[in-house]
């Protein structure tokens, strides 16, 4: 009886600490995948992994960072990488990368706000998915998760210098994408 009471107390404590963080986790995963199903599955996997680990060791000093590190581990497993340095996309390919240059249709054709929002989401996804997964996660943890470089390093288990380099490279890709798209828009309107 005491075992069940202790387990129930740990279960309640887990939900109290981690359930409020799940919206933030979903916000990050929704930018990692185009598919809502994949995002939801990653959130579920992250939550259930955290729950199993928490039952075995309920003393987590920084629940948010711990949960984000589990998210990172699960995401890297999905992308064929066990850690930051072994991603399928080699960092040396950065200089050869081209961001997808789909032609942007003119939004001034009376399509309304929904069309503009949908096109904006497509541009965002195209841009984010032009970033290698290991850099994308560092970028999202920093920009969406509002983690500092050293916190991103703890979550991803990499040195702060690698975090800085990853975010710098992600920003370069985003900048190139924005410039490419502005050039396309200029060409379309001229």
Secondary structure as UniProt FT lines:
FT   HELIX           2..18
FT   HELIX           19..21
FT   HELIX           22..32
FT   HELIX           36..56
FT   HELIX           63..78
FT   TURN            79..80
FT   HELIX           84..86
FT   HELIX           91..96
FT   HELIX           112..128
FT   TURN            129..130
FT   HELIX           133..143
FT   HELIX           149..156
FT   HELIX           160..189
//
